[in-house]
Amino acid sequence: MHPQECIGATKYCKGIPVNVLVIDNSNSVTGAFKCAHQSAVLMADTYRFVFLIPSQSTNDKLLQQDQVKVYKIPMLEISKSLWRLLQYPFRLLYNLWRVRILVKRERIDFVIVNDFYNLLGAGLVALGSNVKLITYVRFLPATVPKPLRNWWINMAQRYSETIVAVSDAVKNQLPPHPKVIKLYDVFNVREQLPYPYPILPQKKVLLYLANYTRGKGQELALAAFEQIHPLFPEVQLKFVGGDLGLEKNRAFRNELETTSRNIQLDAVVHFYDFTDSIEAIIKESYALLNFSVSESFSMTCLEASYFGTPVIATRCGGPEEIIVDDETGLLVPVGDIPAMVSAMQKLLTDEVYRNRLSANARKYVREKFSQQQYKENYSKLLTATR
């Protein structure tokens, strides 16, 4: 690895003895990357973090803003493409050689793999590196084919010191094993805008904050909104997200926009790219929607609840651990469009009810997902692993 491939500087004190390398596959902002990034910022007074991300990733810019040291290498993920499958083992070996150099250069003590399908961490340990490996599982294992899932789980069990499930939904889909623990993610942000935030009655916005990826449920939100619109013609639906640099995601967004035009809702349904102004767009919204097929956790549900915007989400795993139905938000069955319509109507017709959910959500998530508790649990994780 050449020195010029190291991006950014470090603000961390040279006296801090524990160096942590975080390996993340994300090409742009995802919930998994955001969680790892926020953890590094929150724990920076105790540990020195270095990130390793794909060459094509744009996330180095966000890490640079917090003066986190970043390396980039040409990662390759397993896919259905025969050419990529043939390339994968050779690219993995090449990258392992580069990462071993990085580990020695930065005197890494811990390697945190930000999802268990990335085999660089297991490969390092298998090749004799004396780092301590912590493997996160950030999506529901049952969503991938069983042979591949079992292979990843076996590699994590064999080479990791600890396997971290980010929710009970994830942990319950992993086979029982002494290395498996649950550690909720943290929401590390400074609230800058007032609460309650003024929302104009004539401009109520339902926000869908998710990357344009099939399975995230945007098409279900559009179908439900088509039924709601005649009852609430002033309400708008706003989609905000990225395409992760993938053509299939760009095609999915185009399909959504075409559908919106075909059902003649393009005047009240709007599509936007990812934005850094998360707090503003959440607080400007009357409610947040998340109709995903499966979620291991859901940072968007946590963010919205933290800022006091009620959430309507599917019972798809993680959201059920963030939202208390009818108390801090509303939960509906996966794929149930009539239930989605009913929940939207319930919120839109009763502002007092909506505001009660808002206040309850802020209080609930700030207690359950407190930063202080997370810092203590994170330190225990590394101390126990060490």
C-alpha positions, 0 to 999 in steps of 0.5 A: 500500500502506497503512502499517497493512498492514505487520506486525511489526518488524525486528531487523536493523541499519540499516547492512546495505545489502542488502535482500531481498524474499521473495514467497511464495504459501503460505496456511499452513505448507508446505515451500516457506514453511518453507525460505524462512523458515529461510533468512531467519533463518539469513542475518539477520546478513548480509541484511535480509529482508522477506516478502510473503505472501497476505492470507489467510495465517497465516504472518505469525505465524511470521515475527513470532516472528523479528521479520521484516517482513511485508506482505500483499496479496490474491494470486490463483493460476491455477486451473481456475476460469473466474472465477479465470482471468478475474480473474487478469490484473487482480489481477496488475496491481493487485498489481504496482502495490502491490509497486512501492511496497513495493520503493521504500519498503523499498529492495529490492535483490533479489526472491526469488520462492519458486516460479516460478508467481508472476509478481509478480517477473517482472512487476516486472522487465518494468515496469522495476524495477531489482531483481535477480530470483531465481526458485526452482523448488520443485516438479517441473515435469513435474507441471504441463501443458506449456503452462503449464510452458513459459510459467512457465519462459520468464518465469523465463528472460527476467526472472530473474538466476538460477533456483534448482532446489532439487534435482537432481530439479528441475534435471533437469526444467528445460531447460538454461540458463546461469541455472539452478543447484542449491541445496539447502535448509537445515534451520535449527533448534536441537535441543532434545530428547535423542538417542537419544529413548526410545521405549516398545516397546509404543507404536511410532508410524509418523508421516505428516507432510504436509498433507492434499493429494491426491498426498501419499500418505496413502491409500497409507500407510493401505492399507499399514498395514491389512496391517501391523496384524495383524502388529503390533497395538500399532503406531499410525499418526499423520497430522499436517498442515494443509489449507491452508485449502482445502475440497478438502483438508478433504474429503480428510482426511474421506475418510481418516478415513472409510476408517480407520473403515470398515476398523476401524482408528480405534483405532490410526490418528489424525489431527491438525492441523499442530503447531509441535512438530515435533522432539517428534513426530518423535522420539517416532515409530519411523519417518516415512512419505512415500509422495508421488507427486512431491517436489521436495525434501522438508523432512519427510524432511530433518527426520526424518533430521536428528533421527534418525528413519528414513524410508520414502519413495517414489522420487519425486524429492527424497527420493532425494537425502536418503535412501541406501537401506538405509543411512540409510532405505528407498526404495520405488517410487511407488504400490507398496503391497507394497513399503511393507508390506515396508519397514515390516515390516523396520523394525518387526521389527528394532530394531537395524537401525532404530537403525543407520539412525537414526544413519546418517541424522543423520550423513549429512544433517548433513554433506550439508546443513550450515548453514555450506555453505548460508550460503556458497552463499547468499551466493555466489548473491546476490553473483553475482547482484548 
